[in-house]
Amino acid sequence: MINNIKAICERQGISGYKFWKMTGMPQSTAYRLYSDPEAYPSKENLIAICRTLKVSPADVFSQEYSEQQLAS
């Protein structure tokens, strides 16, 4: 499963920097979630993401798998 945070942000015209500022998360957390589709947010961060981007938790994740996940 991967996160769609970057794709959602790009559709809404939100940069990684703006995502960080809007969510109020620590900078390293926000940038990791934005740039790494295999990173999973904590429950608290998922709530912040959904509220900020006006999406549901189901929108944040998709059931695509990376080669690394398939090899495990």
Backbone as a printed PyTorch tensor [residue, N CA C, xyz], in Angstrom:
tensor([[[  0.8410,  -1.1540,   0.0000],
         [  0.0000,   0.0000,   0.0000],
         [  0.9050,   1.2410,   0.0000]],

        [[  0.4930,   2.2720,  -0.7130],
         [  1.2790,   3.5030,  -0.7690],
         [  0.4150,   4.6890,  -0.3590]],

        [[  1.0920,   5.7720,   0.0510],
         [  0.3360,   6.9890,   0.3350],
         [  0.3180,   7.8660,  -0.9160]],

        [[ -0.7680,   8.5850,  -1.0740],
         [ -0.9820,   9.4470,  -2.2400],
         [ -0.8240,  10.9240,  -1.8970]],

        [[ -0.1250,  11.2250,  -0.8310],
         [ -0.0620,  12.5960,  -0.3380],
         [  0.4960,  13.5530,  -1.3900]],

        [[  1.6000,  13.2040,  -1.9980],
         [  2.2090,  14.0970,  -2.9930],
         [  1.2670,  14.3220,  -4.1720]],

        [[  0.6290,  13.2700,  -4.6580],
         [ -0.2900,  13.3980,  -5.7900],
         [ -1.4860,  14.2850,  -5.4300]],

        [[ -2.0160,  14.1180,  -4.2300],
         [ -3.1380,  14.9480,  -3.7860],
         [ -2.6910,  16.4090,  -3.7000]],

        [[ -1.5310,  16.6270,  -3.1100],
         [ -1.0020,  17.9890,  -2.9960],
         [ -0.7830,  18.6150,  -4.3690]],

        [[ -0.2030,  17.8650,  -5.2790],
         [  0.0540,  18.3970,  -6.6220],
         [ -1.2390,  18.7830,  -7.3160]],

        [[ -2.2930,  17.9800,  -7.1660],
         [ -3.5920,  18.3130,  -7.7610],
         [ -4.1600,  19.5980,  -7.1720]],

        [[ -3.8320,  19.8510,  -5.9050],
         [ -4.3490,  21.0410,  -5.2310],
         [ -3.3720,  22.2200,  -5.2850]],

        [[ -2.2510,  22.0520,  -5.9810],
         [ -1.2670,  23.1140,  -6.1110],
         [ -0.5060,  23.3990,  -4.8270]],

        [[ -0.2990,  22.3560,  -4.0190],
         [  0.3670,  22.4990,  -2.7260],
         [  1.7660,  21.8940,  -2.8080]],

        [[  2.7730,  22.6930,  -2.5090],
         [  4.1600,  22.2220,  -2.5070],
         [  4.4490,  21.4730,  -1.2070]],

        [[  5.5950,  20.8140,  -1.1560],
         [  6.0090,  20.1460,   0.0760],
         [  6.1330,  21.1280,   1.2270]],

        [[  6.6790,  22.3060,   0.9310],
         [  6.8200,  23.3410,   1.9530],
         [  5.4560,  23.7810,   2.4810]],

        [[  4.5310,  24.0320,   1.5750],
         [  3.1980,  24.4800,   1.9840],
         [  2.4690,  23.3670,   2.7520]],

        [[  2.6340,  22.1170,   2.3360],
         [  2.0420,  20.9810,   3.0450],
         [  2.5340,  20.9600,   4.4870]],

        [[  3.8260,  21.1430,   4.6700],
         [  4.4000,  21.1710,   6.0100],
         [  3.7780,  22.2890,   6.8370]],

        [[  3.7480,  23.4880,   6.2870],
         [  3.2080,  24.6280,   7.0220],
         [  1.7240,  24.4560,   7.3310]],

        [[  0.9660,  23.9370,   6.3890],
         [ -0.4810,  23.7910,   6.5730],
         [ -0.8340,  22.7380,   7.6230]],

        [[ -0.0720,  21.6460,   7.6580],
         [ -0.4030,  20.5610,   8.5830],
         [  0.0910,  20.8060,   9.9970]],

        [[  1.1470,  21.6000,  10.1390],
         [  1.7040,  21.8380,  11.4680],
         [  2.5380,  20.6840,  12.0030]],

        [[  2.8280,  19.7130,  11.1680],
         [  3.6750,  18.5780,  11.5690],
         [  5.1210,  19.0220,  11.6610]],

        [[  5.9550,  18.2500,  12.3640],
         [  7.3930,  18.5290,  12.3000],
         [  7.8540,  18.4750,  10.8340]],

        [[  8.8080,  19.3290,  10.5000],
         [  9.2560,  19.4380,   9.1170],
         [  9.7070,  18.1000,   8.5440]],

        [[ 10.4980,  17.3530,   9.3040],
         [ 11.0170,  16.0870,   8.7860],
         [  9.8880,  15.0990,   8.5150]],

        [[  8.8790,  15.0870,   9.3680],
         [  7.7300,  14.1930,   9.1760],
         [  6.9520,  14.5750,   7.9310]],

        [[  6.6640,  15.8440,   7.7990],
         [  5.8820,  16.3070,   6.6520],
         [  6.5950,  16.0140,   5.3380]],

        [[  7.8890,  16.3060,   5.2750],
         [  8.6280,  16.0690,   4.0320],
         [  8.7710,  14.5750,   3.7350]],

        [[  8.9320,  13.7600,   4.7740],
         [  9.0270,  12.3110,   4.5610],
         [  7.7140,  11.7800,   3.9970]],

        [[  6.5990,  12.1810,   4.5880],
         [  5.2980,  11.7170,   4.1080],
         [  5.0120,  12.2300,   2.7010]],

        [[  5.4370,  13.4430,   2.4150],
         [  5.2100,  14.0400,   1.0980],
         [  6.0410,  13.3540,   0.0190]],

        [[  7.2820,  13.0440,   0.3440],
         [  8.1950,  12.5550,  -0.6930],
         [  8.3280,  11.0340,  -0.7770]],

        [[  7.9170,  10.3180,   0.2660],
         [  8.0800,   8.8610,   0.2800],
         [  6.7200,   8.1730,   0.2950]],

        [[  6.2880,   7.6340,  -0.8430],
         [  4.9730,   6.9960,  -0.8920],
         [  4.8510,   5.7520,  -0.0110]],

        [[  5.9760,   5.2310,   0.4720],
         [  5.9260,   4.0630,   1.3550],
         [  5.9090,   4.4490,   2.8350]],

        [[  5.9060,   5.7500,   3.1210],
         [  5.8430,   6.2180,   4.5080],
         [  4.3770,   6.2720,   4.9430]],

        [[  4.1240,   5.8410,   6.1530],
         [  2.7590,   5.8110,   6.6780],
         [  2.6230,   6.7880,   7.8330]],

        [[  1.6000,   7.6520,   7.7880],
         [  1.4230,   8.6120,   8.8670],
         [  0.8370,   7.9670,  10.1190]],

        [[  1.1360,   8.5680,  11.2590],
         [  0.4930,   8.1440,  12.5030],
         [ -0.9800,   8.5430,  12.4340]],

        [[ -1.7590,   8.0420,  13.3660],
         [ -3.1800,   8.3760,  13.4060],
         [ -3.3760,   9.8860,  13.5060]],

        [[ -2.6170,  10.5390,  14.3710],
         [ -2.7440,  11.9780,  14.5580],
         [ -2.3700,  12.7400,  13.2850]],

        [[ -1.3130,  12.2960,  12.6290],
         [ -0.8990,  12.9650,  11.3920],
         [ -1.8790,  12.6990,  10.2560]],

        [[ -2.4670,  11.5160,  10.2150],
         [ -3.4700,  11.2150,   9.1970],
         [ -4.6720,  12.1360,   9.3580]],

        [[ -5.0860,  12.3670,  10.5870],
         [ -6.2030,  13.2810,  10.8400],
         [ -5.8410,  14.6870,  10.3570]],

        [[ -4.6250,  15.1390,  10.6680],
         [ -4.1840,  16.4640,  10.2310],
         [ -4.1440,  16.5580,   8.7040]],

        [[ -3.6660,  15.5080,   8.0530],
         [ -3.5960,  15.4800,   6.5870],
         [ -4.9910,  15.5650,   5.9850]],

        [[ -5.8930,  14.7590,   6.4950],
         [ -7.2640,  14.7350,   5.9610],
         [ -7.9560,  16.0810,   6.1430]],

        [[ -7.7930,  16.6760,   7.3070],
         [ -8.4100,  17.9850,   7.5530],
         [ -7.7930,  19.0530,   6.6590]],

        [[ -6.4850,  19.0380,   6.5380],
         [ -5.7900,  20.0480,   5.7460],
         [ -6.1200,  19.9480,   4.2590]],

        [[ -6.0740,  18.7300,   3.7360],
         [ -6.2910,  18.5240,   2.3000],
         [ -7.7550,  18.2890,   1.9370]],

        [[ -8.6120,  18.2080,   2.9720],
         [-10.0450,  17.9660,   2.7690],
         [-10.2910,  16.6820,   1.9760]],

        [[ -9.6660,  15.6060,   2.4740],
         [ -9.8110,  14.2800,   1.8780],
         [-10.1280,  13.2760,   2.9870]],

        [[-10.5380,  12.0830,   2.5820],
         [-10.7820,  11.0120,   3.5470],
         [ -9.5220,  10.1540,   3.6760]],

        [[ -9.4360,   9.3660,   4.7530],
         [ -8.2930,   8.4550,   4.8700],
         [ -8.1750,   7.5170,   3.6630]],

        [[ -9.2980,   7.1200,   3.1110],
         [ -9.2650,   6.2320,   1.9420],
         [ -8.6150,   6.9050,   0.7400]],

        [[ -8.7200,   8.2310,   0.6620],
         [ -8.0910,   8.9640,  -0.4350],
         [ -6.5740,   9.0090,  -0.2840]],

        [[ -6.1020,   8.9560,   0.9580],
         [ -4.6750,   9.0930,   1.2350],
         [ -3.9020,   7.8470,   0.8050]],

        [[ -4.5310,   6.6980,   0.8230],
         [ -3.8430,   5.4450,   0.5050],
         [ -4.4070,   4.7820,  -0.7390]],

        [[ -3.5480,   4.0770,  -1.4570],
         [ -4.0170,   3.2380,  -2.5520],
         [ -3.3280,   1.8860,  -2.4290]],

        [[ -3.8920,   0.8980,  -3.0460],
         [ -3.3690,  -0.4540,  -2.9140],
         [ -2.4020,  -0.8010,  -4.0260]],

        [[ -1.5440,   0.1160,  -4.3390],
         [ -0.4450,  -0.1620,  -5.2550],
         [  0.7290,  -0.6200,  -4.4090]],

        [[  1.5380,  -1.4620,  -4.9590],
         [  2.6800,  -1.9870,  -4.2110],
         [  3.9600,  -1.7300,  -4.9790]],

        [[  4.9940,  -1.4010,  -4.2490],
         [  6.2970,  -1.2040,  -4.8710],
         [  6.9570,  -2.5630,  -5.0920]],

        [[  8.0000,  -2.5810,  -5.8860],
         [  8.7470,  -3.8240,  -6.1080],
         [  9.3030,  -4.3610,  -4.7980]],

        [[  9.7580,  -3.4550,  -3.9340],
         [ 10.3060,  -3.8600,  -2.6400],
         [  9.2470,  -4.5330,  -1.7760]],

        [[  8.0280,  -3.9840,  -1.7490],
         [  6.9570,  -4.5870,  -0.9700],
         [  6.5640,  -5.9550,  -1.5210]],

        [[  6.5590,  -6.0940,  -2.8210],
         [  6.1920,  -7.3690,  -3.4290],
         [  7.2410,  -8.4310,  -3.1730]],

        [[  8.4850,  -8.0370,  -3.0410],
         [  9.5640,  -8.9860,  -2.8060],
         [  9.5950,  -9.5060,  -1.3620]],

        [[  8.9650,  -8.7870,  -0.4680],
         [  8.9770,  -9.1720,   0.9630],
         [  8.0900, -10.3610,   1.2370]]])
